[in-house]
Amino acid sequence: MAVNGRSTAPVPTLPSHADPDTDRVLDSGLLHELSYAFGGPFHFLLPHRFDANLAAFRTALSDAGVEGRVYYAKKANKAAVWMERCAAHKAGVDVASVGELREALGHGVRGENIVVTGPAKSDELLRLALLQGCLVAVDALDELDLLITLALTGAVRPARLLLRRLPPAQPHSRFGLNAAEVETALDRCVRAGDAVRMEGFSFHLSGYATQPRAELASELVDLCLKARVLGLQADRISIGGGFAVDYSPADHWHTFLADQRPEHYHASKTFQSGDFYPYHSPVAGADALRTVLDTVPEGGHESLAARLKETGTLLMMEPGRALLDGAGASVFRVQGVKDRDGYQILTVDGTSLSLSEQWFNSEYLPDPQLVTPTGRPTGDEPHPACVGGASCLESDMVTWRKIPFPARPRIGDLLVYPNTAGYQMDSNESPFHDLPLPPKVVLDRLGDRPRWRLDRRPAC
Ligand SMILES: Cc1ncc(COP(=O)(O)O)c(C=O)c1O
């Protein structure tokens, strides 16, 4: 194949799923205006997609006849708009720090709809959670002791808590209580009497497989039954997050994995394919919840949904990434173009700190779209280019891969990375080089002229 006049093997491509909402934004002309106005990279957010994802999770619960609650895992994106949507829809929020808890409360989420996760919670976090009536997922025995002490010495209400289980199938996890610790914790809860309300158990599993989630959920139902015999409330379980997002069609993903080689990356950079996020998932989002609910746990004879109903157990979940599927994208402006041996090195106006995958020894693979001042170019001849950040670090590559663009990128063109709201935009952001953090723009209405506002008003 001819690439820029040279004969070479085709450069693999990984297009994301077609997304008419994002395309309308790309074709509206707004992004160039905003890039000019901000003078740097920015992210745009589509709150209606968050609403739709939340509704899909709730529909999966009601279709299965299961009582459940969805808590948005706030760590996946720092924007205020998600808290606003959770408050408006009376959805829950999963927070893991004082800052996150303040943000959720400050945007109108009620304390009773907040679950506090994360290890070794500080006194300050536990105290605030108690005062606001939040549910605390207790990670360790010393944390339980601290929570009970705080509840006994001055809190206005009992401490609402879940006991987080160390997953037996992931015994090296540093989170949760092992079987012996669960016994001890139950005993301490019983002895604490009215100071605590032990509402059930929780877990969060690494990976995205549905079967292990159903298995462990069923074990937690058993634990609830045991705790109820001890006189504890134990009427709910949380299965955490880890509902996959399907970024790219199956055929593209499998072809990409089969074809990609070091020569397809700048400086022949190598990545372990196992370190890539699984950008294609046959079962994702709310469908993954449906699958978990339909699964018959090993040794059982009924689905998890049936077990939950039969035992009067409420199902909680904490999706982060999956609620943000399709809910945002990241925009960088090309600031420099350099020719190398058969490809270009683009330098954009931001850094890889705003597309965080590099920091996990991996790379965000869905292809960015090229948007020129006159629109999205089309063309048959690929123009491969990698993308560097505007910093002095060799390792600051937004994309090491040589992306086959449909036209030669030029200074002033925009690169729009699709579907970046889940963890990519801001989990590792840093104002390195005194570069400002990219602002976030909320698009409340699409159409020929999308309506935009800043996610947060600038401080005066
Ligand atoms: C306790 C807990 N809940 C929920 C989540 C959210 O996971 P995801 O964004 O994969 O749904 C995490 C992620 O680390 C977590 O640790």
The ligand as a Tripos MOL2 file, in Angstrom:
@<TRIPOS>MOLECULE
LIG
   16    16     1     0     0
SMALL
NO_CHARGES

@<TRIPOS>ATOM
      1 C1        -14.9410    0.4630   44.9090 C.3       1 LIG1
      2 C2        -15.0730    0.8380   43.4740 C.ar      1 LIG1
      3 N1        -16.3160    1.0100   42.9610 N.ar      1 LIG1
      4 C3        -16.4960    1.3620   41.6640 C.ar      1 LIG1
      5 C4        -15.4150    1.5690   40.8230 C.ar      1 LIG1
      6 C5        -15.6980    1.9980   39.3990 C.3       1 LIG1
      7 O1        -15.2600    1.0850   38.4610 O.3       1 LIG1
      8 P1        -15.6410    1.2820   36.9030 P.3       1 LIG1
      9 O2        -15.3660    2.6780   36.5290 O.co2     1 LIG1
     10 O3        -14.7850    0.2900   36.1980 O.co2     1 LIG1
     11 O4        -17.0990    0.9500   36.7740 O.co2     1 LIG1
     12 C6        -14.1100    1.4010   41.3080 C.ar      1 LIG1
     13 C7        -12.9490    1.6130   40.4240 C.2       1 LIG1
     14 O5        -11.8160    1.4950   40.7770 O.2       1 LIG1
     15 C8        -13.9320    1.0250   42.6740 C.ar      1 LIG1
     16 O6        -12.7110    0.8850   43.1940 O.3       1 LIG1
@<TRIPOS>BOND
     1     1     2 1
     2     2     3 ar
     3     2    15 ar
     4     3     4 ar
     5     4     5 ar
     6     5     6 1
     7     5    12 ar
     8     6     7 1
     9     7     8 1
    10     8     9 2
    11     8    10 1
    12     8    11 1
    13    12    13 1
    14    12    15 ar
    15    13    14 2
    16    15    16 1
@<TRIPOS>SUBSTRUCTURE
     1 LIG1         1 GROUP 0 **** ****
